[in-house]
């Protein structure tokens, strides 16, 4: 998930990601093991783990929690997931969301909401 906070006031060509937020259904027990082995997790400013908060995608409450923790509105975030059920969950709270199928499509989807990627 990435945030687009304040981007609406910027010209489309200048909009950039203000932060990257993770939302994962990882268990609290297995995530530390994965985080230590895969540096991709270092790209995130915050990661909400279902195993820690007790709420999982596609429950609308978990999308709201991510936004609350980050101080943003759902409309200020963009959600990408490889599950259409999870994308529907994000849409249910008013969050722009896209089904991830490949990197090229993800870039096009992010550009469609005005993010420079």
C-alpha positions as CSV (number, residue, x, y, z in Angstrom):
1,X,0.0,0.0,0.0
2,X,1.3,3.5,-0.7
3,X,0.0,6.9,0.3
4,X,-0.7,9.7,-2.0
5,X,-1.1,12.3,0.8
6,X,-1.3,15.9,-0.5
7,X,-0.8,14.6,-4.0
8,X,-4.2,16.1,-5.2
9,X,-2.7,19.6,-4.9
10,X,0.2,18.7,-7.1
11,X,0.2,18.6,-10.9
12,X,-0.1,14.9,-12.0
13,X,3.4,14.8,-13.4
14,X,4.9,15.7,-10.0
15,X,2.9,13.4,-7.7
16,X,5.1,11.0,-5.8
17,X,4.7,8.4,-3.1
18,X,4.8,10.0,0.3
19,X,5.2,6.7,2.2
20,X,5.0,3.0,1.7
21,X,2.8,1.0,4.1
22,X,2.6,-2.7,4.4
23,X,-0.5,-4.8,5.1
24,X,0.2,-8.5,5.5
25,X,-1.7,-11.5,6.7
26,X,1.6,-12.8,8.1
27,X,1.5,-14.3,11.6
28,X,3.3,-12.5,14.3
29,X,5.5,-15.6,14.8
30,X,6.7,-16.1,11.3
31,X,7.2,-12.4,10.2
32,X,10.4,-11.7,12.2
33,X,12.1,-14.7,10.5
34,X,11.0,-13.5,7.0
35,X,11.9,-9.9,7.7
36,X,15.5,-10.9,8.8
37,X,16.0,-12.8,5.5
38,X,14.3,-10.5,2.9
39,X,15.4,-6.9,2.8
40,X,12.3,-5.9,0.7
41,X,10.6,-5.2,4.0
42,X,13.0,-2.4,4.7
43,X,11.2,-0.3,2.0
44,X,8.1,0.1,4.2
45,X,7.6,2.9,6.6
46,X,5.2,0.8,8.6
47,X,3.8,-2.7,8.3
48,X,0.5,-3.8,9.8
49,X,0.5,-7.6,10.5
50,X,-2.8,-9.4,10.9
51,X,-1.1,-11.7,13.3
52,X,-0.4,-8.8,15.6
53,X,-3.6,-6.8,15.3
54,X,-6.1,-9.7,15.1
55,X,-7.8,-8.5,11.9
56,X,-7.1,-9.8,8.4
57,X,-7.7,-8.8,4.8
58,X,-10.4,-8.5,3.5
59,X,-12.0,-7.2,6.7
60,X,-12.6,-3.5,6.1
61,X,-11.4,-2.8,9.7
62,X,-7.8,-3.7,8.8
63,X,-7.7,-1.2,5.9
64,X,-9.1,1.5,8.2
65,X,-6.4,0.6,10.9
66,X,-3.6,1.0,8.4
67,X,-4.9,4.5,7.5
68,X,-5.5,5.4,11.2
69,X,-1.9,4.4,12.1
70,X,-0.6,6.5,9.3
71,X,-2.9,9.5,9.8
72,X,-4.4,9.4,6.3
73,X,-7.9,8.9,4.8
74,X,-8.5,5.8,2.8
75,X,-8.9,8.0,-0.3
76,X,-5.3,9.1,0.2
77,X,-3.9,5.5,-0.1
78,X,-3.5,3.2,-3.0
79,X,-3.7,-0.6,-2.4
80,X,-2.2,-3.3,-4.6
81,X,-2.9,-7.0,-4.0
82,X,-2.9,-10.3,-5.9
83,X,-6.3,-11.2,-4.5
84,X,-9.4,-9.7,-5.9
85,X,-11.2,-10.4,-2.6
86,X,-8.6,-8.2,-0.8
87,X,-8.9,-5.5,-3.5
88,X,-12.7,-5.5,-3.0
89,X,-12.1,-5.1,0.8
90,X,-10.0,-1.9,0.1
91,X,-12.6,-0.6,-2.2
92,X,-15.3,-1.1,0.5
93,X,-13.6,1.6,2.6
94,X,-13.1,4.0,-0.2
95,X,-9.5,3.2,-1.0
96,X,-8.3,3.1,-4.6
97,X,-7.2,-0.4,-5.1
98,X,-5.8,-2.5,-8.0
99,X,-5.3,-6.2,-8.6
100,X,-1.6,-7.0,-9.0
101,X,-0.9,-9.2,-12.0
102,X,2.5,-8.0,-13.1
103,X,4.9,-5.1,-12.6
104,X,4.0,-3.3,-15.8
105,X,0.3,-3.4,-15.0
106,X,1.0,-2.2,-11.4
107,X,3.0,0.8,-12.7
108,X,0.2,1.7,-15.2
109,X,-2.4,1.4,-12.4
110,X,-0.3,3.7,-10.1
111,X,0.2,6.2,-12.9
112,X,-3.6,6.1,-13.5
113,X,-4.1,7.7,-10.1
114,X,-1.4,10.3,-10.8
115,X,1.6,8.7,-9.1
116,X,5.0,9.1,-10.7
117,X,6.5,5.6,-10.8
